[in-house]
Amino acid sequence: FHKECLVNISRHSEATECSIDLVATPDQLTLTITDNGCGLPESSSNQAPYSLKRRARLLRAKVRVESHPATGTTIRLSRKNCRWAFLR
């Protein structure tokens, strides 16, 4: 998922900066990727691209997108009840 986000940022966003934040607790895993690029097209500014939706579905996670032309895009992937990840 994060690799697809980074590829999309490098190809489409015209961003000069990108940050990645991963927070894992026994109850939830949250990945937040933010860039300072041009944002998504207005027609899909708060919808995740199909490729990210598909990857989120495979991970049984939820994806949220916030995009603004002036400030860039934030993509947040969250997965609840991921205790199994700490047992492996």
One Martini backbone bead per residue (centre of mass of N, CA, C, O) as a GRO file, in nm:
protein
   88
    1PHE     BB    1   0.061   0.061  -0.024
    2HIS     BB    2   0.298   0.261   0.019
    3LYS     BB    3   0.422   0.222  -0.261
    4GLU     BB    4   0.185   0.329  -0.426
    5CYS     BB    5   0.187   0.610  -0.303
    6LEU     BB    6   0.478   0.688  -0.388
    7VAL     BB    7   0.437   0.656  -0.689
    8ASN     BB    8   0.209   0.865  -0.715
    9ILE     BB    9   0.369   1.103  -0.612
   10SER     BB   10   0.608   1.094  -0.821
   11ARG     BB   11   0.414   1.113  -1.084
   12HIS     BB   12   0.162   1.342  -0.992
   13SER     BB   13   0.212   1.579  -0.753
   14GLU     BB   14   0.470   1.775  -0.739
   15ALA     BB   15   0.631   1.714  -0.496
   16THR     BB   16   0.883   1.800  -0.228
   17GLU     BB   17   0.716   1.647   0.001
   18CYS     BB   18   0.719   1.365   0.243
   19SER     BB   19   0.517   1.177   0.480
   20ILE     BB   20   0.555   0.910   0.729
   21ASP     BB   21   0.311   0.738   0.942
   22LEU     BB   22   0.341   0.486   1.202
   23VAL     BB   23   0.078   0.330   1.399
   24ALA     BB   24   0.100   0.089   1.671
   25THR     BB   25  -0.142  -0.110   1.820
   26PRO     BB   26  -0.330  -0.361   1.948
   27ASP     BB   27  -0.600  -0.225   1.790
   28GLN     BB   28  -0.416  -0.048   1.576
   29LEU     BB   29  -0.341   0.052   1.235
   30THR     BB   30  -0.158   0.348   1.112
   31LEU     BB   31  -0.130   0.507   0.792
   32THR     BB   32   0.044   0.814   0.701
   33ILE     BB   33   0.031   1.011   0.396
   34THR     BB   34   0.213   1.310   0.303
   35ASP     BB   35   0.180   1.594   0.080
   36ASN     BB   36   0.277   1.906  -0.122
   37GLY     BB   37   0.104   1.898  -0.363
   38CYS     BB   38  -0.163   1.936  -0.608
   39GLY     BB   39  -0.343   1.713  -0.585
   40LEU     BB   40  -0.638   1.609  -0.671
   41PRO     BB   41  -0.879   1.594  -0.861
   42GLU     BB   42  -1.182   1.735  -0.812
   43SER     BB   43  -1.356   1.473  -0.880
   44SER     BB   44  -1.138   1.307  -0.654
   45SER     BB   45  -1.038   1.457  -0.380
   46ASN     BB   46  -1.198   1.232  -0.161
   47GLN     BB   47  -1.081   0.987  -0.333
   48ALA     BB   48  -0.956   0.695  -0.384
   49PRO     BB   49  -0.783   0.522  -0.570
   50TYR     BB   50  -0.834   0.215  -0.690
   51SER     BB   51  -0.560   0.086  -0.605
   52LEU     BB   52  -0.602   0.158  -0.299
   53LYS     BB   53  -0.872   0.025  -0.248
   54ARG     BB   54  -0.782  -0.262  -0.316
   55ARG     BB   55  -0.557  -0.286  -0.103
   56ALA     BB   56  -0.735  -0.230   0.142
   57ARG     BB   57  -0.926  -0.468   0.103
   58LEU     BB   58  -0.703  -0.691   0.130
   59LEU     BB   59  -0.640  -0.572   0.437
   60ARG     BB   60  -0.899  -0.486   0.586
   61ALA     BB   61  -0.922  -0.171   0.527
   62LYS     BB   62  -0.916   0.181   0.561
   63VAL     BB   63  -0.961   0.464   0.339
   64ARG     BB   64  -0.841   0.807   0.342
   65VAL     BB   65  -0.901   1.130   0.179
   66GLU     BB   66  -0.712   1.442   0.160
   67SER     BB   67  -0.761   1.717  -0.078
   68HIS     BB   68  -0.553   2.007  -0.175
   69PRO     BB   69  -0.409   2.220  -0.391
   70ALA     BB   70  -0.246   2.396  -0.165
   71THR     BB   71  -0.151   2.128   0.042
   72GLY     BB   72  -0.240   1.850  -0.066
   73THR     BB   73  -0.204   1.505   0.053
   74THR     BB   74  -0.398   1.266   0.253
   75ILE     BB   75  -0.330   0.928   0.355
   76ARG     BB   76  -0.541   0.684   0.532
   77LEU     BB   77  -0.463   0.381   0.697
   78SER     BB   78  -0.689   0.144   0.862
   79ARG     BB   79  -0.658  -0.120   1.122
   80LYS     BB   80  -0.838  -0.325   1.306
   81ASN     BB   81  -0.757  -0.575   1.496
   82CYS     BB   82  -0.410  -0.636   1.485
   83ARG     BB   83  -0.287  -0.856   1.680
   84TRP     BB   84  -0.167  -1.064   1.478
   85ALA     BB   85   0.091  -0.891   1.407
   86PHE     BB   86   0.232  -0.945   1.700
   87LEU     BB   87   0.250  -1.275   1.670
   88ARG     BB   88   0.460  -1.302   1.409
   0.00000   0.00000   0.00000
